[in-house]
């Protein structure tokens, strides 16, 4: 029997890869500890195997601390430089998940589809997962009686799985499931049939307390096709006010603040909720913009006023640090996103 430490370094949702590792090691008779702690506790024992997973690039500092503390750790995830996959350890056929490390999490989580039809330069999904393919059903994901029929569906391109998506829609609707499609639907490729199908199911936000769909608008040049998809959804009975759109900023070298504002304002005017995703987190102006938007302050505090207050807070923090004082202002970093990728 081995003793195993499994460490989730970021992400609000449970990390499926780590849950699968935990289940696989337990099936081998190993003793498993699941944790979010980076460094070892005072009385923590030595382990035979240590794993860590980071899914966001902005977790680089946390990952470095983890690797410094656990030099022999096996590291993976899209936020690391590692190409290691959980299937390299568990094999492709092992699909069980261990939820015991997440006692507060009552929903079920998983994929019915992997891969993506598109090949966006900033996205690792096509490289990691390849072409679209169905991988399971809603019943495969659901933890069964005694658990709510709430499914966190992590498909990156739900409607890309050819005819299988129709079977999944029927399964969701007929089974009385509520589904969160937090990875987003591709509104650029949505058609009338897919939009009408979405309108028949109980789609929800990550807390399952509000009707919400997720999508993305990453490039200004997609404005026409983006809003064509929004109109298709609206015609099917899904109003723009039920959309949250991930908004990539800091990636396009030609991007300007005028182009950012055009996307942002166009969505706000239609009632869509923007969610900036900062590609280059060294851009503190974009990080501040992200915080201003996702906290909802854009509705009550003008950007110029917020920007001035943020700079003042940074200056106060820098002065306190230089003077050796104990008072520090809030750091200019965005709160952890609640709508997240899980690997």
ABEGO torsion letter per residue (X at the ends): XBBBBBBBABEABBBAAAAAAAAAAAAAGBBBBBBABABBBAABBBBABBBBBBABAAAAAAAAAAAAABAABBBBEAABABABBAAAAAEAABABBBAAABAABABBBEBABBEBABBBAABAAAAAAEBBBBAEBAAAABAEBGBBBBBBBABABAAAAEAAAAAAAAAAAAAGBBBBBAAEBBAAABBAAAAAAAAABBBBBAAGABBBBBBBBABAAAAAAAAAAAAAAAAAGBBAAABBBBBBBGABAABBAAAAAAAAAAAAAAGBBBBBBBABAABAAAAAAAAAAAAGAAAABBAAAAAAAAAAAAAAAAAAAAAGBABBBBBBBBBBBABBBBX
